[in-house]
């Protein structure tokens, strides 16, 4: 199984932790390190574009999108969160490649740090496990156990 990690470099102090959690979860689940590919995008808005392009290659059985949005004083947060969520969902639906949503949408940096630290509460870990679960389900549906 080949898995793509698509990581927003915006708020890297958070997304680095999400990536570490996702990577660890994949390796612990038996995905060899050389079957996990990393792709960096500028921000959460670009996650869906990259996921769609990666899915179109046919090289990946699942794509994990990781990012972080921290609410500010303007509605920008709402527009980007909405676009990221719907874009990532559409990328998965249009391609048939499981594409998970590991984008934090928090009110503060402290909330984001709590969700990206080491351990079972890491949301990158959860997104990676969701992608693996969906890839296994799709294999089962297609009779490819």
Order of alpha helices (4+ residues) and beta strands (2+ residues): beta-alpha-beta-alpha-beta-alpha-beta-alpha-alpha
